[in-house]
Amino acid sequence: MKHAKYIIKCLKEAGFEAYMVGGAVRDYLRGVVPHDIDVATSAAPEQVKALFERSIDTGIEHGTVMILIEGQGIEVTTFRTESGYSDNRRPDKVEFVNSLHEDLKRRDFTINSMAMTEQMAIIDPFGGQEDLAAGIIRAVGLPEERFAEDALRMLRAIRFSGQLDFQIELKTLGAIKSHAARIQSVAIERIKAELDKVMISSAPDISMTYLVETRLNQFLPSGGLFEVDWSRYTRTDDPLAGWFYLLNQNGETFAALREYRFSNQDKKDLQRALEAKGLSEWDAWVYYSFTERQLTLALSDSDARHSVREQQEALPIRSKSELAANGRDLMEWTEQKAGPWLKEWTLFIEKAVVERRLANDKEHIKDWFIDEYHRHA
């Protein structure tokens, strides 16, 4: 927070207004140490840049620049108003203003529409402190207008309900129900990012209950999958555990989620976790063949709880590179050229070592391999 205070001090000394805004203020009032701290100011972007040595134009057309201080980036945004959201996401017009009140009025929820001075005094024109104390998520002004500006805000309200263990205020909830179909206009990457945050929130079942109650899920890809009992879901810090729970509870394969555009690694981890979940027994080869994340995901939707890492650390080897003999050794011992046989026999040796049928010692491997090779020749 000291870097944000320094930025505010510099801006004020130059004759501008400046405040900490948004989620950082909410978290401070909740007694949570803010991580991402944003600053709003009356200074135009070029005026902000002129005051600081290092800056990045992260969204200068919308008034935002990032100031870099001691390796930390603080986003500084000019007071602004927005209008004409023809795509339900980005404003058609952004206008810079000199009024903090006008800037706060364009934000999504009252608990996110507060500002704070460098002396930690709170500016709260829309009752955010009261809603924060009551555990309520309420749209600023008319919820229909806020959701028309950016339809993702409906899903953000639902995400905050689980993240903060709050209730959504009735008018705000009603507006989500009425305008749920608008979520289809939002890019799937933004939707998935919000759902990822739901999966790791403190109370995902609250969010998922709202998701179904508002019918918002019906306008999401594979939306029916969300209609499972989330009270049994045990959250982790890995959002993929929630997606795994979704698939496993519905008896579905990864194909059911293909529209959410997972990374190739996440896709592989989900598929492998489902594969591991279907195995009747986990032996040493399973702990060797699957990654820690894949097996941890497979355990996340069960009553079984044990340390995958401990099981893997107890293995004789953790990867093929740790084998005492390699492909060149096998070719030398057989006087054979490389070919498909090499991969097959390397795997044969690898499995024997992992299952402790063979010591990971080069001479032991050589004697064992030569005997087995000639026996199968």
N, C-alpha and C positions, 0 to 999 in steps of 0.2 A: 504493500500500500504506500510505502514511502516514495516510490517512483511516481505514482499518480499524484501524490501531494506535491512533489517537486514540479511536475508539469503544470499543475494548477497554479502554483506560486509564480512560475515564469509567465504564464498567460495573464495572470492578474496584474503583475508588475508592468506588463506591456499595455495595460488598459482594457483587457477583455474579461468577460465573465467565464468561469469554468467550474465544473462540478463533476464529481463521480456519479455515475448513473447506472441504472439497470440492475442486473442480478447481483452485482457486488454489494449494492446497498441492501438488497433483500437479505443476502447471506450475512452481512455484518449485523443486521438487526436480529437475526436468528442465532447469533453467537457462533456462526460458522466462518472460518477464515476464508475470505474471498480469494479466488485464484485468478480469474480473468477480470481485470478491472478496466472499465471503459470510462472515458472522459468526454463530456459534452461541453462545447464552448461557443461563445458568440464570434470567435475569430474565424475567418474564412480559411480554407485549407492552405492556401499559399502563405497566409499570415502565420499560421501554425508552423509550417515548414521553416520559415525564416528565423524562427526563434530557437530552433534546435539543430544540433550538428548532424544527427543521423535520422533519417526518416524513410519510410517506404510508402508508395502510393497504393495502398491496398484497395481503395474504392473512392478515389479522389472525385470522380464524377458525382458521387453521392455524398461528398463532404468528409470522407474518412481517410485519414493518414495514420500510419503507425509510427510512433516515436520510439527509437531504440535507445535504451539506457542500461548500461552494465549488462548487456546480453538479454535484457527483458524487453518485450514489446508491449507498448500501451497504445490502444487505438483511441484516437482523438477525432471526434466528429462534430462538425459545425451544426448548431441548432438548425432544424429544418422542419418543413412540412412536406407531406406527400399527397398526391392525388392521382386519380385515373388509373386504377389497377386493372387494365384490360385483360391481363393474363392471370389474375388472381395470385400474383406473386410479386412482381416488380412494379414500382410506381412508374407511371408514364411521365410524371413530372415531379421533380424535386426542387423545392424552393428554400433557399437559406433565409433564416429569420433571426431576429435579435432577441427572441423571447424564449426563455427556458420553459415557460408554461405551455407554449405552442408545441415545443419539441416533445415534452412529456405526454401531451395529449394524443400524439400519433402512436404511442406504444401499445402493446397488446393487453396486459393485465395490470390491475392497480398495484399488485405487489412488485411489479417490474417498472413502475412509473414513478419512482421516487428518485430524488437526487440528494447528494450529500456534499457539504463543503469540506474544505481541508481541515476545519476544526471539528468535523464529524457532526455538524448540525444537519438535521433532516429537513428536506423540503418535500412536502407530500400533499399536492393539490387534489388528489383523487381518492384519498382514504386508504392508501396502501397499508399503512401501519395497523389500522383497525382490522382490515381483512387478514393481514398477516397474523395478528393476535388471535383472530377467530378461526383461522385455518380455512380460509375461503379463497377460491380462484374466481375473480370477477373481471370481466372485460372492462376496459376503459371506455366510458361513454356507451354508445349503442353497440352491443356485440355483433349485430348483423353487419354493421359498417366495418368493424375490425376484421371480421372473417371474410368480407368481400375484398378487403385490401390484400389479405394474404390468407388463403384457405388453410395453409399449414398450421395456422394459429389454433384451429380446432383440435388438431392432434397434439399440439403443444400444451393446451389446457389439460388434455387427458394425461399427457406425460407428467406434468407438474403434480397432478393429483396423487400419483404413485410416488413420485420423487420426494414430495413434501408431506405426504399423508394428509392431503387437504381435500375438501369437498368443492365441487364446482357449483357456483351460485346458480339458482334456478333459471334466471333469464339467459344467462350465458349457456347453460346446459340446453335450454330450449332452442336457442339459436343454432347450436351444433346439430341438434336433431333435424331442424328445418333446412339446414344448408349442407348436410352431410355429403350430398352428391358432388359438391364443389371440390372435394379433396381429389377428385379424378383429374383436376387440372394441374396438380402439383407434380413436379418431377419425382420419379420413383426414388432417386438418390436421396432427396430431402426426406421423403417419407420413411425410408429405411433408417436413416440417421436418427430420427425421432423414436422409431420402434426399438432400435438398439439401446437407446437411453432408457426406454421403458423396461427392457429386459434386465437392466442392472440397477434399477431404482430400488428404493427401500421397500416398497410395497407394490410389486407389479400386478398383483391380483386386483388392486383398486383400479388401476388404469385399465386393465383388460375388462373389468366389469363395466366401466363407462364406455369403452370402445364398442361393446356389444349393445349396451342400453341405448346409445345414441344412434345405432345402426351405421356408424361410421365404417365399421369393419366390412359392411356389405359393399362398399365402394372401393375397397382395397383389393389388390390381386390375391386370389385364394383366400378371400376374407372369411369364409366359413370355417377355416382352420382355427381361427382365434377363439371359437366358441367351445372351449374345453374348460375343465375345472382347474383354474390357476391357483387355487388355495393349496394345492399339493406341490407347486413349483418352488424349489429352493433356489433363490437368487445367488449368483456368483458375480465376480467382476468381469466375467467373459460374456458378452451379449449373445454369443453363439449358443450358449447353454439354453437360452430362451427359445431360439429357433429350433434347436434339437428337441426340446420338450414339445414344441408345436408339432413337429413331424412325428415323433414317437407316439404321442398321445392319439394322433389321428391315424397311425399306421401307414403313413405316407413316405414316399421316397423324396429325395432332394428335388426331383422334377416339379413337385408341387410348389416350390418356391422360386423357380427359375426367373420369374419376372422381377425379382428383387435385386438382381445384378450383384450377387456376392463376388468377392474376389476369387480368383482361381484357388488360392490356398484355403479360404474359408469353405468353398464348395467341396474341396477334397476332404477337409477335416470333418465336415458334416456327413459326407458319404461314408467315410471310414468309421466314424463314430456309430452310425447306424449298423454298419457291418459288424463291428465289435459287439454291439448290443445284442445282436442276433446269435452270437456264439454261445453254446451251452456251457463251455468251460474256458477259462483263461489260464493257459499254461505259460511256460517261459517264452515260447516262441511268439505268443500273442503279445506279451509285454515288450518283446524285442521288435516285432514287426510293425506295431502301431506307435504313434508319438504319444507323449505324455498328455498333450491337449486332447487328442482323439479319444483316449481311454478315459480321461477325466470327464469329457462330455458324455460318453456312454454311461458313466456311473451317475451322472447328475440327475437322471430321471429314475432313480431307484433308491431303495433303503440301504443298499450296500455302501459303506463308506470306508475306504482305506486309501493309503497313500500310494498312488501310482508311481510316484518318483522313487519311493523306497524300494518298490518291487523292481524297478528298472535299474536302480543303482546296484542292486544285488546280483545282476546278471554278470556272467563271465566277461562278456564284451557288450558294447553298446552300439557298435556299427561295424560294417565290413572292414573298414580301415584299421580296426584293432586286431584283425586276424594276424597270427604270427606268420602265415604263409599267404602269398598272393598268386595271381594268375601266371606270372613269369615263373614262379617256382613250379607250378603244376606243368607248364610246358617243358621246363627243363627236366623234370622227373620222368616225363612220358616221351620226351623227344617228339612231341606233336606240335603242330602249328595252331594258332588261335582259331576258334570256331565255336559253334553253339555248345559243344561239349564242355567248354571252359566255364561258361556261365552256370551250367547245370551242376558241375562238380564243385564249383566254388560255393554254390548255395547248399549243396549236400554237406560240405565241410562246415559251413557257417552254422547250419542247423544243429549238427552234431556237437559243436562247441557250445552253442547257446543252451542246449538241453543237457550239457555236462556229460555227454557220452564220449567226449574227446577233449583232452586237455589242450589249452591254447598254447602249445609249445611246438616250435617248427619241426623238431625231430620226431615228436609224437605224431604230428599231423602227416609228416612224410611217410612214416612206417604204415600208418593207418590207411592213408590214401593209396599208396602203391598196392597194398594188399586188396583193398576194395576195388580199385581200378581194374586190376588183372582178374579179379573174381567176376566182374561184370562185363569184361571184354568179350 
